[in-house]
Amino acid sequence: MGSIGLRHARLYAALPDTVVEICESRPAGLEEARRQSPMAKYWTDYAAALESGPDFVVVATPHQLHAEMSIAAMEKGIPVLSEKPMSDNLGAAEAMVAASRRTHQPLAVGYHLRFHPGVQRLRKMLAEGEVGPLVFARYCVDSLVALENSRSRYQATLPGALFMDYSHGLDLLLHLTGEIPKSVETRGVPGAIGELKADPILCSAILGYDQPLQVELHMSYVLKPEVHTLQVIGRRLGVTVELNSGQMEIHEIRENTLQRIAMPYERDPLYVRQWRAFRAHCAGQPSYLCTAEHALKTNQLMDRLLRAWGKA
């Protein structure tokens, strides 16, 4: 029940067809959850919670716990929506996918930005050829808030947590381009802001491809207010989405015209849409949801970034 776990619980408890029960072993986390959702049933032991037979499990623990907890749920016959990334390491992510196949239980990963209206519009533009052949893409996030909101402060002790916290960018690039990079270069530096530490606290990466395409990643915990953008440049259009505001800019390259489109949104509805999509996925229906197979590709790319950084 960190900040994201609290969000899941609050939103799903408000839905008319969902009853939320909460599992939290940390006393401070349990107290915070009780204040937010006083009517919910609470568990302090995960094994006991699974034995009670829930219909679904949402895993919103630190990254290194996702695999063990997700696999335990699937082995009890329970579908799992795990927060991103699937795991902190590739071997554990592969074990999660294997468990899903072995138990025949649905497993999905919470890359909720797939449901962002700007991302969905951009994906449609790319699919329909409106942007033209891609030559460049860039994902940028600078956010001190991520460190400030962390209840467990795992970023101080988990090397490479920055790549994991912002694996959204990796998922979006794979989701939008469908391309696997041939080469990966990474540079990162450790640091601290007050008592908040991370290694790295800032990093940049360049992804190269067989085709004439370059992708850049910039991620950090150092700025406030948060900056969060996604940009693609094709031979016809350049498109930038400011993911926090929903502002989209479309540059028509040959005519040199610029169009600005406001696509305002709120975060909470994205999580609700993701939950509905997960329920549909469990019923065998297609959706934008990030399936386990797609999430594994993101973990594979994250592993390459970690290895290029030298901390895998």
N, C-alpha and C positions, 0 to 999 in steps of 0.2 A: 504494500500500500504506500508506494511513493507517490509522487505527484501525478503520474500517468495512471497508476492503479486507482487512486482516488477519483480521477476523472471517469474512468471506465465505470466504477461502481455507482457514482452519482448519476451518470447519464442513463445507464441501463435500468437502474432502480426506478426511474421515472417512466419507463415504457410500460404500457398496460399488459403486455404479454410476457413479462420477464420478472422473475423473483431473484434478487441478488443475495448471495451469501458471501461472506468475506473471510479470508484466511490471512492471518498476519501473526508472525512469531515475535516481532519486536514490540515491546510494551508501548513505546512512544508512537509507533505506527498504528497500533491497535487503538490507542486513545484518540488519535486524530481521526481514524475511520469511524469510531463510535460517535464522535461529535458530528460528523457529516451525515452518517446514515444510522441513526439510533435505533431504527426499527429492524435493521438487518440481523440475521443470525450470524454469529461469529465463531470462527475456529482459530485455534492457535497451533494446531498440529495438522500438517498437510495430508499425511497418510489417513488420518481420521476423516478429514474433509472428503477425500476421494472415496473412502468406504461408504459414505452416506449416499453416494450415487447421483451426483449432479448430472444434468443433461449436457452441460458444456463447461469447459474450464478456460478462463482467461489468465494467462501467465504474464504478469507485469513486474517481475522481479529483476534484479541486476542481471546483466547479460550472461554471466557465467553460470547462472542457475537455470536458464531456460531449458536446456536439453534434459537434465535429470527430471525436472518437474513435468515437462511436456510428455516425455516418454512414460513416466509413471501413470499419468492420466490416460494416455492412449492404451496402455496395457490393461487398464480397468474398463476399456470400451467407451471412453469419453472423448468426443471431438475437442480439439484445442485451437484456440486463437492465441498465439504467442506474440508478445510485443517484439519489435524489431531491435536488433537483428535477430535472425533465428538463433544464433549462438555467438559466443566470443571467439570460437575457433572452428575451423572447417571440419575436423573430425567429428565433433559433437553435432554439428549441423547435419552431416551425412548420417549419423546415427538416428537423428530425429526423422529424417525422410525414410530411412529403412524401417523404423518403428511404425510409421504411418502406413507403409505398404504392408508390413507384416500383420498389423492388427486390423487393417482396412478401416482405420479411423481418419476422418478428415483432419488435416493440419494446415493452418494458414498463418500468415505473419502480418503484423499490423503496420503496414506502410500506408497510413491513412491519407498521405498526400496524393495518392492516386485518385482520390475522390475530390480533390481541389478543382473548382470550375475552370481555373486557368490551365491547369495541367490537362484536364479532359479536352478542352478546346484545342490546345496545342497538339495533343495526340491525334485528334481528328484532322487538323491541318496537315500534319506530317503524313498520315495515312492516305490522304486524298491527293498528295503531291503538291499542295499549295505552296509549301515552303521551298520546294525544289530539292535536289540532292544536297545532303548536309555536308558542310565543310568544317564546321566548328560548333562546339557546345561547351557550356560552362555552368557549373553549379557552385554557388558561393553562399556560405553561412558563417556569420560571426555572432556569437551569442554568449555573453556572460550569464544570462538568465538561466541557461541550462545548468551551470555549476551552482548557482544560487538556489535553484529549486530542487536540487538533488538531496533527498533525505538521508540516504546511506553514504554519500560522498565516495562512492566506489571509484570515481574518476581519479582520486588521489593514489589508489593502489593498483588499479588495473591498467597496465601499459596498453596504449592504443585505444582507450575508451572513446577518444574523439572520433575515430573512424567508425566505431560502433554506434555512438549516439547519432551521428549524421550519415548513417548508411542509407537514409532517405535519398540522398543525392545519387548514390550508386544505383539504387532501385529505379529511380526516375530515369536515369540515363539509359539503363538497360530496357526499361519499359517503353521509352520513347523511340530509341534508335534500333533496338533489336540487335545491336552489334556487340560482339565480345572483343575487347582490345587485344592487340598482339603484344604490345609492350606497356610497361608500367614503371614510372619514375616517381619517387616520393621524397620529400624533404619535410622534416618536422623538428620542432624545438620544445623542450620541456619548459615549464614555468609555473608561476603562482601569481594570483591577485589576492593580496591579503592572506587569509588562511586557506584559500581555495587553490588546490594544486591539480595539475594534470601533466601527463607525459604521453604525447605532446600536448601542449596547450594551443599550438598553432601548426598547421601543416598545409602544404600545397602538393599537388600531383599532376602529372601530365600522362594522358593515355594516348597511345598511338595505335593505328589500325592499318590493315592491308590496303584499304582504299584511302583516297585523299581526305582524311578526316582527323581532326585533333580535338581532344576533350581535355578540359582543365577542371580541377577541383581545388577549391580553397575552403578550409574549414578552421574555425578557431572558437575558443571560449572567451575572447578578450574584449568584445565590444558591447556597448549598451547605449542606446536601444539596439535591438537585434536587427541585423541585415540578413535577408534571405531571398536570393534571386536564382532564377533558372533562365538560361539564355541559349538559343539555338540560331545559327546562321546557315541558311541554305543559299543556293544560287539565285533564288527569286526573292526570298524574304528573310529578314532578321527579326526574331521575336524574343522579347524579354518579358518574363513574368515575375513581378514582385510578389512573392508568395505570402507575405504577411498582409498586404493591403488588397491583393487581388488585381492590382493595376497591370494591364498588359499593353506593351508597346509593339507595334508592327511597322517595321521599316521596309517599304517597297524599294528594293535596291536600285533597279534601273531608273525608275521615275523619281527616286529620292524623295518620297513622301513618307510622312510619319503619322500613324493613326494611334490614338490612345483610347483604350477601352477599359472602363471600370467594371470589374467583376468582384464586387464586395462579397465577403463570406465571413462566417464565424467558425472557429475550430470545432466547437461541440457538435454541430450537425455533420461534420466530416466523420467523426467517430461513430455517430449513430448510423450513417449510411454504411460505414464499414461493417458494423455489427449486423445490419440487415443483410448485407452482401455475404457475410460469413454464414448466417442462417440459410440463405439461399444456396450457398456452396455446399453446405452439409446436406441439402435436399437434392443435390445434383444439378443445380441450375448455374449457368455461366454468369460471370460478373467481372468487375474490374479488380476484384480482390487479388492480393498477392498469394498465390498458392505456394505450397512447400517447394515444389519443383522450381518455381521462379525465384523464391527466396534463396534457394541453394546457390543459384547463379550469382546472386548478390554476395553471399558468403564467400564464394570462390574468388570473386573480384576483391573483396575486402581482405582475404588472405594474401592475395598477391600484393596489395598495397602495404600490408603489414610486413611482408617479407622484403619488399623494396625498401621499407623504412628500417628494416633490420631487427624487428621486435616480434616476429611471428613465433 
